[in-house]
Amino acid sequence: MQKEVQICVVGRVFRPNKSKILALNKTLREYFKLVKWYLGYSSTSKKFLHEKCYEDAKRLFNLNTAGRRGDGRKALP
């Protein structure tokens, strides 16, 4: 079964320079690889995915996890 993912980005319109475009494209590629990996578990339980996959996902995919505390709670702004 093929699953489709649709993204809608809402925000300011800006004119990024070339390095920002390259960085955004790299992040999107990693993000979509992560989404496909999660979909492979065929689970809709957020608790299951977090307990079983969070540490593996951080290790396997080069995504920024800054803004999260070591215990999984969001850091205060």
N, CA, C, O and CB atoms as a CASP TS submission, in Angstrom:
PFRMAT TS
TARGET T0000
AUTHOR 0000-0000-0000
METHOD Language model
MODEL 1
PARENT N/A
ATOM      1  N   MET     1       0.837  -1.170   0.000  1.00  0.00           N
ATOM      2  CA  MET     1       0.000   0.000   0.000  1.00  0.00           C
ATOM      3  C   MET     1       0.890   1.245   0.000  1.00  0.00           C
ATOM      4  O   MET     1       1.827   1.362   0.790  1.00  0.00           O
ATOM      5  CB  MET     1      -0.956  -0.008   1.214  1.00  0.00           C
ATOM      6  N   GLN     2       0.580   2.139  -0.878  1.00  0.00           N
ATOM      7  CA  GLN     2       1.363   3.373  -0.977  1.00  0.00           C
ATOM      8  C   GLN     2       0.661   4.471  -0.194  1.00  0.00           C
ATOM      9  O   GLN     2      -0.544   4.675  -0.349  1.00  0.00           O
ATOM     10  CB  GLN     2       1.562   3.796  -2.462  1.00  0.00           C
ATOM     11  N   LYS     3       1.389   5.161   0.623  1.00  0.00           N
ATOM     12  CA  LYS     3       0.825   6.255   1.411  1.00  0.00           C
ATOM     13  C   LYS     3       1.359   7.569   0.859  1.00  0.00           C
ATOM     14  O   LYS     3       2.510   7.665   0.434  1.00  0.00           O
ATOM     15  CB  LYS     3       1.171   6.102   2.931  1.00  0.00           C
ATOM     16  N   GLU     4       0.498   8.571   0.874  1.00  0.00           N
ATOM     17  CA  GLU     4       0.906   9.870   0.364  1.00  0.00           C
ATOM     18  C   GLU     4       0.972  10.862   1.513  1.00  0.00           C
ATOM     19  O   GLU     4       0.171  10.812   2.446  1.00  0.00           O
ATOM     20  CB  GLU     4      -0.063  10.363  -0.733  1.00  0.00           C
ATOM     21  N   VAL     5       1.920  11.743   1.428  1.00  0.00           N
ATOM     22  CA  VAL     5       2.081  12.781   2.434  1.00  0.00           C
ATOM     23  C   VAL     5       1.990  14.117   1.729  1.00  0.00           C
ATOM     24  O   VAL     5       2.654  14.353   0.720  1.00  0.00           O
ATOM     25  CB  VAL     5       3.431  12.635   3.205  1.00  0.00           C
ATOM     26  N   GLN     6       1.156  14.989   2.277  1.00  0.00           N
ATOM     27  CA  GLN     6       1.015  16.319   1.698  1.00  0.00           C
ATOM     28  C   GLN     6       1.428  17.330   2.752  1.00  0.00           C
ATOM     29  O   GLN     6       1.021  17.233   3.910  1.00  0.00           O
ATOM     30  CB  GLN     6      -0.447  16.580   1.203  1.00  0.00           C
ATOM     31  N   ILE     7       2.225  18.285   2.355  1.00  0.00           N
ATOM     32  CA  ILE     7       2.704  19.309   3.284  1.00  0.00           C
ATOM     33  C   ILE     7       2.184  20.666   2.847  1.00  0.00           C
ATOM     34  O   ILE     7       2.186  21.010   1.665  1.00  0.00           O
ATOM     35  CB  ILE     7       4.254  19.317   3.357  1.00  0.00           C
ATOM     36  N   CYS     8       1.742  21.417   3.829  1.00  0.00           N
ATOM     37  CA  CYS     8       1.341  22.794   3.583  1.00  0.00           C
ATOM     38  C   CYS     8       2.157  23.662   4.529  1.00  0.00           C
ATOM     39  O   CYS     8       2.032  23.540   5.747  1.00  0.00           O
ATOM     40  CB  CYS     8      -0.213  23.003   3.790  1.00  0.00           C
ATOM     41  N   VAL     9       2.972  24.519   3.990  1.00  0.00           N
ATOM     42  CA  VAL     9       3.792  25.402   4.803  1.00  0.00           C
ATOM     43  C   VAL     9       3.131  26.770   4.810  1.00  0.00           C
ATOM     44  O   VAL     9       2.912  27.374   3.760  1.00  0.00           O
ATOM     45  CB  VAL     9       5.260  25.482   4.267  1.00  0.00           C
ATOM     46  N   VAL    10       2.816  27.251   6.005  1.00  0.00           N
ATOM     47  CA  VAL    10       2.174  28.547   6.147  1.00  0.00           C
ATOM     48  C   VAL    10       3.163  29.474   6.833  1.00  0.00           C
ATOM     49  O   VAL    10       3.738  29.130   7.865  1.00  0.00           O
ATOM     50  CB  VAL    10       0.832  28.443   6.951  1.00  0.00           C
ATOM     51  N   GLY    11       3.353  30.629   6.264  1.00  0.00           N
ATOM     52  CA  GLY    11       4.288  31.569   6.877  1.00  0.00           C
ATOM     53  C   GLY    11       4.541  32.746   5.963  1.00  0.00           C
ATOM     54  O   GLY    11       3.871  32.934   4.948  1.00  0.00           O
ATOM     55  N   ARG    12       5.522  33.528   6.351  1.00  0.00           N
ATOM     56  CA  ARG    12       5.883  34.685   5.544  1.00  0.00           C
ATOM     57  C   ARG    12       6.526  34.248   4.243  1.00  0.00           C
ATOM     58  O   ARG    12       7.204  33.223   4.171  1.00  0.00           O
ATOM     59  CB  ARG    12       6.824  35.606   6.316  1.00  0.00           C
ATOM     60  N   VAL    13       6.300  35.040   3.235  1.00  0.00           N
ATOM     61  CA  VAL    13       6.993  34.823   1.968  1.00  0.00           C
ATOM     62  C   VAL    13       8.331  35.545   2.078  1.00  0.00           C
ATOM     63  O   VAL    13       8.385  36.720   2.439  1.00  0.00           O
ATOM     64  CB  VAL    13       6.143  35.342   0.728  1.00  0.00           C
ATOM     65  N   PHE    14       9.394  34.841   1.767  1.00  0.00           N
ATOM     66  CA  PHE    14      10.715  35.444   1.852  1.00  0.00           C
ATOM     67  C   PHE    14      11.538  34.984   0.659  1.00  0.00           C
ATOM     68  O   PHE    14      11.177  34.028  -0.028  1.00  0.00           O
ATOM     69  CB  PHE    14      11.417  35.077   3.188  1.00  0.00           C
ATOM     70  N   ARG    15      12.615  35.654   0.429  1.00  0.00           N
ATOM     71  CA  ARG    15      13.512  35.301  -0.668  1.00  0.00           C
ATOM     72  C   ARG    15      14.798  34.741  -0.069  1.00  0.00           C
ATOM     73  O   ARG    15      15.723  35.489   0.247  1.00  0.00           O
ATOM     74  CB  ARG    15      13.807  36.538  -1.586  1.00  0.00           C
ATOM     75  N   PRO    16      14.847  33.427   0.083  1.00  0.00           N
ATOM     76  CA  PRO    16      16.035  32.834   0.703  1.00  0.00           C
ATOM     77  C   PRO    16      17.231  32.869  -0.238  1.00  0.00           C
ATOM     78  O   PRO    16      17.078  32.817  -1.458  1.00  0.00           O
ATOM     79  CB  PRO    16      15.752  31.396   1.127  1.00  0.00           C
ATOM     80  N   ASN    17      18.416  32.957   0.342  1.00  0.00           N
ATOM     81  CA  ASN    17      19.614  32.881  -0.484  1.00  0.00           C
ATOM     82  C   ASN    17      19.885  31.413  -0.820  1.00  0.00           C
ATOM     83  O   ASN    17      19.199  30.520  -0.323  1.00  0.00           O
ATOM     84  CB  ASN    17      20.841  33.527   0.241  1.00  0.00           C
ATOM     85  N   LYS    18      20.875  31.175  -1.655  1.00  0.00           N
ATOM     86  CA  LYS    18      21.138  29.821  -2.145  1.00  0.00           C
ATOM     87  C   LYS    18      21.468  28.851  -1.015  1.00  0.00           C
ATOM     88  O   LYS    18      21.016  27.706  -1.037  1.00  0.00           O
ATOM     89  CB  LYS    18      22.277  29.844  -3.145  1.00  0.00           C
ATOM     90  N   SER    19      22.248  29.288  -0.030  1.00  0.00           N
ATOM     91  CA  SER    19      22.619  28.377   1.059  1.00  0.00           C
ATOM     92  C   SER    19      21.407  27.997   1.906  1.00  0.00           C
ATOM     93  O   SER    19      21.324  26.867   2.387  1.00  0.00           O
ATOM     94  CB  SER    19      23.695  29.017   1.945  1.00  0.00           C
ATOM     95  N   LYS    20      20.461  28.930   2.097  1.00  0.00           N
ATOM     96  CA  LYS    20      19.250  28.606   2.848  1.00  0.00           C
ATOM     97  C   LYS    20      18.376  27.623   2.076  1.00  0.00           C
ATOM     98  O   LYS    20      17.771  26.732   2.671  1.00  0.00           O
ATOM     99  CB  LYS    20      18.458  29.881   3.163  1.00  0.00           C
ATOM    100  N   ILE    21      18.308  27.776   0.771  1.00  0.00           N
ATOM    101  CA  ILE    21      17.538  26.846  -0.059  1.00  0.00           C
ATOM    102  C   ILE    21      18.139  25.450   0.031  1.00  0.00           C
ATOM    103  O   ILE    21      17.413  24.468   0.184  1.00  0.00           O
ATOM    104  CB  ILE    21      17.500  27.322  -1.532  1.00  0.00           C
ATOM    105  N   LEU    22      19.460  25.359  -0.063  1.00  0.00           N
ATOM    106  CA  LEU    22      20.119  24.052   0.032  1.00  0.00           C
ATOM    107  C   LEU    22      19.888  23.418   1.402  1.00  0.00           C
ATOM    108  O   LEU    22      19.633  22.218   1.494  1.00  0.00           O
ATOM    109  CB  LEU    22      21.627  24.192  -0.235  1.00  0.00           C
ATOM    110  N   ALA    23      19.976  24.218   2.463  1.00  0.00           N
ATOM    111  CA  ALA    23      19.760  23.699   3.817  1.00  0.00           C
ATOM    112  C   ALA    23      18.319  23.225   3.996  1.00  0.00           C
ATOM    113  O   ALA    23      18.084  22.177   4.597  1.00  0.00           O
ATOM    114  CB  ALA    23      20.098  24.774   4.866  1.00  0.00           C
ATOM    115  N   LEU    24      17.360  23.979   3.485  1.00  0.00           N
ATOM    116  CA  LEU    24      15.958  23.588   3.583  1.00  0.00           C
ATOM    117  C   LEU    24      15.696  22.302   2.811  1.00  0.00           C
ATOM    118  O   LEU    24      15.002  21.413   3.304  1.00  0.00           O
ATOM    119  CB  LEU    24      15.053  24.706   3.064  1.00  0.00           C
ATOM    120  N   ASN    25      16.244  22.198   1.611  1.00  0.00           N
ATOM    121  CA  ASN    25      16.058  20.980   0.814  1.00  0.00           C
ATOM    122  C   ASN    25      16.657  19.764   1.512  1.00  0.00           C
ATOM    123  O   ASN    25      16.068  18.683   1.485  1.00  0.00           O
ATOM    124  CB  ASN    25      16.689  21.150  -0.572  1.00  0.00           C
ATOM    125  N   LYS    26      17.817  19.927   2.133  1.00  0.00           N
ATOM    126  CA  LYS    26      18.440  18.818   2.860  1.00  0.00           C
ATOM    127  C   LYS    26      17.557  18.384   4.033  1.00  0.00           C
ATOM    128  O   LYS    26      17.348  17.191   4.251  1.00  0.00           O
ATOM    129  CB  LYS    26      19.847  19.222   3.368  1.00  0.00           C
ATOM    130  N   THR    27      17.046  19.353   4.779  1.00  0.00           N
ATOM    131  CA  THR    27      16.171  19.044   5.910  1.00  0.00           C
ATOM    132  C   THR    27      14.900  18.345   5.450  1.00  0.00           C
ATOM    133  O   THR    27      14.460  17.387   6.086  1.00  0.00           O
ATOM    134  CB  THR    27      15.817  20.320   6.673  1.00  0.00           C
ATOM    135  N   LEU    28      14.304  18.804   4.357  1.00  0.00           N
ATOM    136  CA  LEU    28      13.088  18.166   3.841  1.00  0.00           C
ATOM    137  C   LEU    28      13.347  16.735   3.396  1.00  0.00           C
ATOM    138  O   LEU    28      12.512  15.859   3.622  1.00  0.00           O
ATOM    139  CB  LEU    28      12.523  18.971   2.679  1.00  0.00           C
ATOM    140  N   ARG    29      14.495  16.484   2.764  1.00  0.00           N
ATOM    141  CA  ARG    29      14.828  15.105   2.364  1.00  0.00           C
ATOM    142  C   ARG    29      14.927  14.194   3.587  1.00  0.00           C
ATOM    143  O   ARG    29      14.380  13.091   3.589  1.00  0.00           O
ATOM    144  CB  ARG    29      16.158  15.074   1.573  1.00  0.00           C
ATOM    145  N   GLU    30      15.625  14.657   4.623  1.00  0.00           N
ATOM    146  CA  GLU    30      15.755  13.866   5.850  1.00  0.00           C
ATOM    147  C   GLU    30      14.393  13.658   6.502  1.00  0.00           C
ATOM    148  O   GLU    30      14.089  12.568   6.986  1.00  0.00           O
ATOM    149  CB  GLU    30      16.716  14.554   6.837  1.00  0.00           C
ATOM    150  N   TYR    31      13.575  14.707   6.511  1.00  0.00           N
ATOM    151  CA  TYR    31      12.253  14.614   7.124  1.00  0.00           C
ATOM    152  C   TYR    31      11.398  13.566   6.410  1.00  0.00           C
ATOM    153  O   TYR    31      10.744  12.755   7.065  1.00  0.00           O
ATOM    154  CB  TYR    31      11.552  15.983   7.098  1.00  0.00           C
ATOM    155  N   PHE    32      11.395  13.576   5.074  1.00  0.00           N
ATOM    156  CA  PHE    32      10.583  12.609   4.335  1.00  0.00           C
ATOM    157  C   PHE    32      11.109  11.189   4.511  1.00  0.00           C
ATOM    158  O   PHE    32      10.322  10.242   4.543  1.00  0.00           O
ATOM    159  CB  PHE    32      10.549  12.972   2.851  1.00  0.00           C
ATOM    160  N   LYS    33      12.422  11.024   4.625  1.00  0.00           N
ATOM    161  CA  LYS    33      12.954   9.682   4.914  1.00  0.00           C
ATOM    162  C   LYS    33      12.456   9.214   6.274  1.00  0.00           C
ATOM    163  O   LYS    33      12.088   8.051   6.440  1.00  0.00           O
ATOM    164  CB  LYS    33      14.511   9.679   4.878  1.00  0.00           C
ATOM    165  N   LEU    34      12.445  10.121   7.248  1.00  0.00           N
ATOM    166  CA  LEU    34      11.955   9.788   8.584  1.00  0.00           C
ATOM    167  C   LEU    34      10.469   9.429   8.558  1.00  0.00           C
ATOM    168  O   LEU    34      10.059   8.453   9.187  1.00  0.00           O
ATOM    169  CB  LEU    34      12.195  10.957   9.543  1.00  0.00           C
ATOM    170  N   VAL    35       9.667  10.203   7.842  1.00  0.00           N
ATOM    171  CA  VAL    35       8.228   9.927   7.751  1.00  0.00           C
ATOM    172  C   VAL    35       7.988   8.551   7.146  1.00  0.00           C
ATOM    173  O   VAL    35       7.172   7.786   7.660  1.00  0.00           O
ATOM    174  CB  VAL    35       7.517  11.008   6.913  1.00  0.00           C
ATOM    175  N   LYS    36       8.680   8.230   6.072  1.00  0.00           N
ATOM    176  CA  LYS    36       8.518   6.910   5.448  1.00  0.00           C
ATOM    177  C   LYS    36       8.937   5.802   6.407  1.00  0.00           C
ATOM    178  O   LYS    36       8.309   4.744   6.438  1.00  0.00           O
ATOM    179  CB  LYS    36       9.339   6.821   4.147  1.00  0.00           C
ATOM    180  N   TRP    37       9.990   6.033   7.190  1.00  0.00           N
ATOM    181  CA  TRP    37      10.455   5.052   8.167  1.00  0.00           C
ATOM    182  C   TRP    37       9.384   4.818   9.232  1.00  0.00           C
ATOM    183  O   TRP    37       9.078   3.675   9.572  1.00  0.00           O
ATOM    184  CB  TRP    37      11.774   5.519   8.821  1.00  0.00           C
ATOM    185  N   TYR    38       8.813   5.914   9.759  1.00  0.00           N
ATOM    186  CA  TYR    38       7.738   5.787  10.748  1.00  0.00           C
ATOM    187  C   TYR    38       6.529   5.058  10.169  1.00  0.00           C
ATOM    188  O   TYR    38       5.947   4.202  10.836  1.00  0.00           O
ATOM    189  CB  TYR    38       7.318   7.167  11.255  1.00  0.00           C
ATOM    190  N   LEU    39       6.146   5.388   8.934  1.00  0.00           N
ATOM    191  CA  LEU    39       4.987   4.739   8.315  1.00  0.00           C
ATOM    192  C   LEU    39       5.191   3.244   8.179  1.00  0.00           C
ATOM    193  O   LEU    39       4.222   2.484   8.161  1.00  0.00           O
ATOM    194  CB  LEU    39       4.706   5.344   6.949  1.00  0.00           C
ATOM    195  N   GLY    40       6.431   2.815   8.084  1.00  0.00           N
ATOM    196  CA  GLY    40       6.726   1.390   7.995  1.00  0.00           C
ATOM    197  C   GLY    40       6.293   0.614   9.233  1.00  0.00           C
ATOM    198  O   GLY    40       6.124  -0.604   9.164  1.00  0.00           O
ATOM    199  N   TYR    41       6.108   1.300  10.373  1.00  0.00           N
ATOM    200  CA  TYR    41       5.643   0.633  11.590  1.00  0.00           C
ATOM    201  C   TYR    41       4.132   0.393  11.575  1.00  0.00           C
ATOM    202  O   TYR    41       3.630  -0.373  12.398  1.00  0.00           O
ATOM    203  CB  TYR    41       6.021   1.459  12.811  1.00  0.00           C
ATOM    204  N   SER    42       3.406   1.023  10.671  1.00  0.00           N
ATOM    205  CA  SER    42       1.948   0.864  10.546  1.00  0.00           C
ATOM    206  C   SER    42       1.242   1.029  11.890  1.00  0.00           C
ATOM    207  O   SER    42       0.338   0.257  12.212  1.00  0.00           O
ATOM    208  CB  SER    42       1.613  -0.508   9.954  1.00  0.00           C
ATOM    209  N   SER    43       1.637   2.005  12.658  1.00  0.00           N
ATOM    210  CA  SER    43       1.008   2.261  13.955  1.00  0.00           C
ATOM    211  C   SER    43       0.501   3.691  13.990  1.00  0.00           C
ATOM    212  O   SER    43       1.143   4.603  13.469  1.00  0.00           O
ATOM    213  CB  SER    43       2.000   2.004  15.122  1.00  0.00           C
ATOM    214  N   THR    44      -0.660   3.880  14.610  1.00  0.00           N
ATOM    215  CA  THR    44      -1.183   5.230  14.788  1.00  0.00           C
ATOM    216  C   THR    44      -1.006   5.703  16.228  1.00  0.00           C
ATOM    217  O   THR    44      -1.478   6.779  16.595  1.00  0.00           O
ATOM    218  CB  THR    44      -2.660   5.284  14.395  1.00  0.00           C
ATOM    219  N   SER    45      -0.330   4.900  17.039  1.00  0.00           N
ATOM    220  CA  SER    45      -0.118   5.245  18.444  1.00  0.00           C
ATOM    221  C   SER    45       1.135   6.103  18.600  1.00  0.00           C
ATOM    222  O   SER    45       2.254   5.644  18.373  1.00  0.00           O
ATOM    223  CB  SER    45      -0.003   3.970  19.303  1.00  0.00           C
ATOM    224  N   LYS    46       0.922   7.354  18.991  1.00  0.00           N
ATOM    225  CA  LYS    46       2.056   8.256  19.208  1.00  0.00           C
ATOM    226  C   LYS    46       2.932   7.739  20.354  1.00  0.00           C
ATOM    227  O   LYS    46       4.157   7.845  20.299  1.00  0.00           O
ATOM    228  CB  LYS    46       1.558   9.694  19.513  1.00  0.00           C
ATOM    229  N   LYS    47       2.305   7.186  21.381  1.00  0.00           N
ATOM    230  CA  LYS    47       3.055   6.650  22.518  1.00  0.00           C
ATOM    231  C   LYS    47       3.958   5.497  22.072  1.00  0.00           C
ATOM    232  O   LYS    47       5.125   5.438  22.458  1.00  0.00           O
ATOM    233  CB  LYS    47       2.089   6.176  23.627  1.00  0.00           C
ATOM    234  N   PHE    48       3.422   4.586  21.263  1.00  0.00           N
ATOM    235  CA  PHE    48       4.212   3.456  20.767  1.00  0.00           C
ATOM    236  C   PHE    48       5.411   3.954  19.968  1.00  0.00           C
ATOM    237  O   PHE    48       6.541   3.521  20.197  1.00  0.00           O
ATOM    238  CB  PHE    48       3.344   2.525  19.898  1.00  0.00           C
ATOM    239  N   LEU    49       5.160   4.864  19.030  1.00  0.00           N
ATOM    240  CA  LEU    49       6.244   5.369  18.187  1.00  0.00           C
ATOM    241  C   LEU    49       7.309   6.071  19.024  1.00  0.00           C
ATOM    242  O   LEU    49       8.502   5.900  18.775  1.00  0.00           O
ATOM    243  CB  LEU    49       5.694   6.328  17.127  1.00  0.00           C
ATOM    244  N   HIS    50       6.891   6.855  20.009  1.00  0.00           N
ATOM    245  CA  HIS    50       7.874   7.568  20.827  1.00  0.00           C
ATOM    246  C   HIS    50       8.690   6.585  21.664  1.00  0.00           C
ATOM    247  O   HIS    50       9.914   6.699  21.739  1.00  0.00           O
ATOM    248  CB  HIS    50       7.174   8.595  21.741  1.00  0.00           C
ATOM    249  N   GLU    51       8.017   5.622  22.292  1.00  0.00           N
ATOM    250  CA  GLU    51       8.731   4.674  23.149  1.00  0.00           C
ATOM    251  C   GLU    51       9.671   3.772  22.362  1.00  0.00           C
ATOM    252  O   GLU    51      10.777   3.484  22.819  1.00  0.00           O
ATOM    253  CB  GLU    51       7.744   3.825  23.918  1.00  0.00           C
ATOM    254  N   LYS    52       9.247   3.326  21.188  1.00  0.00           N
ATOM    255  CA  LYS    52      10.013   2.344  20.431  1.00  0.00           C
ATOM    256  C   LYS    52      11.003   2.958  19.444  1.00  0.00           C
ATOM    257  O   LYS    52      11.991   2.321  19.080  1.00  0.00           O
ATOM    258  CB  LYS    52       9.077   1.450  19.693  1.00  0.00           C
ATOM    259  N   CYS    53      10.745   4.182  19.012  1.00  0.00           N
ATOM    260  CA  CYS    53      11.487   4.691  17.858  1.00  0.00           C
ATOM    261  C   CYS    53      12.260   5.987  18.075  1.00  0.00           C
ATOM    262  O   CYS    53      13.151   6.287  17.280  1.00  0.00           O
ATOM    263  CB  CYS    53      10.555   4.892  16.754  1.00  0.00           C
ATOM    264  N   TYR    54      11.968   6.760  19.096  1.00  0.00           N
ATOM    265  CA  TYR    54      12.528   8.103  19.198  1.00  0.00           C
ATOM    266  C   TYR    54      14.056   8.116  19.187  1.00  0.00           C
ATOM    267  O   TYR    54      14.659   8.863  18.417  1.00  0.00           O
ATOM    268  CB  TYR    54      12.030   8.764  20.453  1.00  0.00           C
ATOM    269  N   GLU    55      14.678   7.311  20.017  1.00  0.00           N
ATOM    270  CA  GLU    55      16.146   7.307  20.076  1.00  0.00           C
ATOM    271  C   GLU    55      16.753   6.806  18.767  1.00  0.00           C
ATOM    272  O   GLU    55      17.753   7.350  18.299  1.00  0.00           O
ATOM    273  CB  GLU    55      16.632   6.436  21.244  1.00  0.00           C
ATOM    274  N   ASP    56      16.149   5.762  18.169  1.00  0.00           N
ATOM    275  CA  ASP    56      16.639   5.268  16.877  1.00  0.00           C
ATOM    276  C   ASP    56      16.504   6.337  15.802  1.00  0.00           C
ATOM    277  O   ASP    56      17.403   6.513  14.980  1.00  0.00           O
ATOM    278  CB  ASP    56      15.875   4.000  16.458  1.00  0.00           C
ATOM    279  N   ALA    57      15.383   7.052  15.806  1.00  0.00           N
ATOM    280  CA  ALA    57      15.164   8.097  14.803  1.00  0.00           C
ATOM    281  C   ALA    57      16.205   9.202  14.939  1.00  0.00           C
ATOM    282  O   ALA    57      16.722   9.687  13.933  1.00  0.00           O
ATOM    283  CB  ALA    57      13.749   8.684  14.933  1.00  0.00           C
ATOM    284  N   LYS    58      16.520   9.608  16.173  1.00  0.00           N
ATOM    285  CA  LYS    58      17.542  10.645  16.368  1.00  0.00           C
ATOM    286  C   LYS    58      18.889  10.189  15.834  1.00  0.00           C
ATOM    287  O   LYS    58      19.640  10.977  15.259  1.00  0.00           O
ATOM    288  CB  LYS    58      17.664  11.011  17.853  1.00  0.00           C
ATOM    289  N   ARG    59      19.187   8.915  16.029  1.00  0.00           N
ATOM    290  CA  ARG    59      20.479   8.383  15.587  1.00  0.00           C
ATOM    291  C   ARG    59      20.521   8.209  14.066  1.00  0.00           C
ATOM    292  O   ARG    59      21.539   8.504  13.440  1.00  0.00           O
ATOM    293  CB  ARG    59      20.762   7.040  16.277  1.00  0.00           C
ATOM    294  N   LEU    60      19.426   7.734  13.469  1.00  0.00           N
ATOM    295  CA  LEU    60      19.412   7.407  12.043  1.00  0.00           C
ATOM    296  C   LEU    60      19.232   8.610  11.127  1.00  0.00           C
ATOM    297  O   LEU    60      19.734   8.617  10.003  1.00  0.00           O
ATOM    298  CB  LEU    60      18.326   6.428  11.773  1.00  0.00           C
ATOM    299  N   PHE    61      18.517   9.628  11.601  1.00  0.00           N
ATOM    300  CA  PHE    61      18.188  10.759  10.744  1.00  0.00           C
ATOM    301  C   PHE    61      18.812  12.022  11.294  1.00  0.00           C
ATOM    302  O   PHE    61      18.778  12.278  12.498  1.00  0.00           O
ATOM    303  CB  PHE    61      16.670  10.925  10.613  1.00  0.00           C
ATOM    304  N   ASN    62      19.385  12.812  10.393  1.00  0.00           N
ATOM    305  CA  ASN    62      20.111  14.018  10.776  1.00  0.00           C
ATOM    306  C   ASN    62      19.139  15.192  10.922  1.00  0.00           C
ATOM    307  O   ASN    62      19.144  16.119  10.112  1.00  0.00           O
ATOM    308  CB  ASN    62      21.209  14.347   9.736  1.00  0.00           C
ATOM    309  N   LEU    63      18.306  15.136  11.965  1.00  0.00           N
ATOM    310  CA  LEU    63      17.361  16.219  12.198  1.00  0.00           C
ATOM    311  C   LEU    63      17.675  16.896  13.520  1.00  0.00           C
ATOM    312  O   LEU    63      18.100  16.247  14.476  1.00  0.00           O
ATOM    313  CB  LEU    63      15.913  15.697  12.186  1.00  0.00           C
ATOM    314  N   ASN    64      17.466  18.196  13.567  1.00  0.00           N
ATOM    315  CA  ASN    64      17.758  18.978  14.753  1.00  0.00           C
ATOM    316  C   ASN    64      16.744  18.658  15.846  1.00  0.00           C
ATOM    317  O   ASN    64      15.538  18.782  15.631  1.00  0.00           O
ATOM    318  CB  ASN    64      17.753  20.482  14.428  1.00  0.00           C
ATOM    319  N   THR    65      17.224  18.251  17.008  1.00  0.00           N
ATOM    320  CA  THR    65      16.334  17.978  18.130  1.00  0.00           C
ATOM    321  C   THR    65      16.521  19.020  19.224  1.00  0.00           C
ATOM    322  O   THR    65      16.097  18.804  20.359  1.00  0.00           O
ATOM    323  CB  THR    65      16.582  16.570  18.686  1.00  0.00           C
ATOM    324  N   ALA    66      17.148  20.140  18.901  1.00  0.00           N
ATOM    325  CA  ALA    66      17.317  21.220  19.873  1.00  0.00           C
ATOM    326  C   ALA    66      15.937  21.721  20.280  1.00  0.00           C
ATOM    327  O   ALA    66      14.985  21.659  19.501  1.00  0.00           O
ATOM    328  CB  ALA    66      18.187  22.385  19.287  1.00  0.00           C
ATOM    329  N   GLY    67      15.844  22.208  21.489  1.00  0.00           N
ATOM    330  CA  GLY    67      14.549  22.669  21.975  1.00  0.00           C
ATOM    331  C   GLY    67      13.818  21.589  22.741  1.00  0.00           C
ATOM    332  O   GLY    67      12.721  21.825  23.247  1.00  0.00           O
ATOM    333  N   ARG    68      14.410  20.400  22.836  1.00  0.00           N
ATOM    334  CA  ARG    68      13.845  19.312  23.630  1.00  0.00           C
ATOM    335  C   ARG    68      14.781  19.065  24.804  1.00  0.00           C
ATOM    336  O   ARG    68      16.003  19.096  24.660  1.00  0.00           O
ATOM    337  CB  ARG    68      13.647  18.008  22.772  1.00  0.00           C
ATOM    338  N   ARG    69      14.196  18.823  25.952  1.00  0.00           N
ATOM    339  CA  ARG    69      15.000  18.488  27.117  1.00  0.00           C
ATOM    340  C   ARG    69      15.344  17.015  27.064  1.00  0.00           C
ATOM    341  O   ARG    69      14.740  16.261  26.301  1.00  0.00           O
ATOM    342  CB  ARG    69      14.262  18.836  28.432  1.00  0.00           C
ATOM    343  N   GLY    70      16.300  16.603  27.861  1.00  0.00           N
ATOM    344  CA  GLY    70      16.709  15.206  27.908  1.00  0.00           C
ATOM    345  C   GLY    70      15.596  14.268  28.317  1.00  0.00           C
ATOM    346  O   GLY    70      15.608  13.093  27.949  1.00  0.00           O
ATOM    347  N   ASP    71      14.614  14.779  29.087  1.00  0.00           N
ATOM    348  CA  ASP    71      13.522  13.925  29.534  1.00  0.00           C
ATOM    349  C   ASP    71      12.353  13.934  28.557  1.00  0.00           C
ATOM    350  O   ASP    71      11.309  13.353  28.853  1.00  0.00           O
ATOM    351  CB  ASP    71      13.051  14.361  30.905  1.00  0.00           C
ATOM    352  N   GLY    72      12.498  14.576  27.407  1.00  0.00           N
ATOM    353  CA  GLY    72      11.470  14.560  26.373  1.00  0.00           C
ATOM    354  C   GLY    72      10.509  15.733  26.426  1.00  0.00           C
ATOM    355  O   GLY    72       9.724  15.929  25.499  1.00  0.00           O
ATOM    356  N   ARG    73      10.559  16.526  27.512  1.00  0.00           N
ATOM    357  CA  ARG    73       9.669  17.678  27.585  1.00  0.00           C
ATOM    358  C   ARG    73      10.267  18.847  26.813  1.00  0.00           C
ATOM    359  O   ARG    73      11.484  18.949  26.657  1.00  0.00           O
ATOM    360  CB  ARG    73       9.406  18.075  29.051  1.00  0.00           C
ATOM    361  N   LYS    74       9.394  19.723  26.336  1.00  0.00           N
ATOM    362  CA  LYS    74       9.875  20.896  25.618  1.00  0.00           C
ATOM    363  C   LYS    74      10.581  21.839  26.579  1.00  0.00           C
ATOM    364  O   LYS    74      10.160  22.016  27.722  1.00  0.00           O
ATOM    365  CB  LYS    74       8.716  21.618  24.908  1.00  0.00           C
ATOM    366  N   ALA    75      11.653  22.436  26.100  1.00  0.00           N
ATOM    367  CA  ALA    75      12.381  23.416  26.903  1.00  0.00           C
ATOM    368  C   ALA    75      11.581  24.707  26.970  1.00  0.00           C
ATOM    369  O   ALA    75      10.824  25.027  26.053  1.00  0.00           O
ATOM    370  CB  ALA    75      13.794  23.678  26.318  1.00  0.00           C
ATOM    371  N   LEU    76      11.751  25.435  28.047  1.00  0.00           N
ATOM    372  CA  LEU    76      11.071  26.715  28.176  1.00  0.00           C
ATOM    373  C   LEU    76      11.727  27.737  27.267  1.00  0.00           C
ATOM    374  O   LEU    76      12.947  27.732  27.106  1.00  0.00           O
ATOM    375  CB  LEU    76      11.084  27.201  29.634  1.00  0.00           C
ATOM    376  N   PRO    77      10.919  28.627  26.665  1.00  0.00           N
ATOM    377  CA  PRO    77      11.497  29.642  25.766  1.00  0.00           C
ATOM    378  C   PRO    77      12.317  30.662  26.498  1.00  0.00           C
ATOM    379  O   PRO    77      12.864  31.574  25.879  1.00  0.00           O
ATOM    380  CB  PRO    77      10.416  30.344  25.002  1.00  0.00           C
TER
END
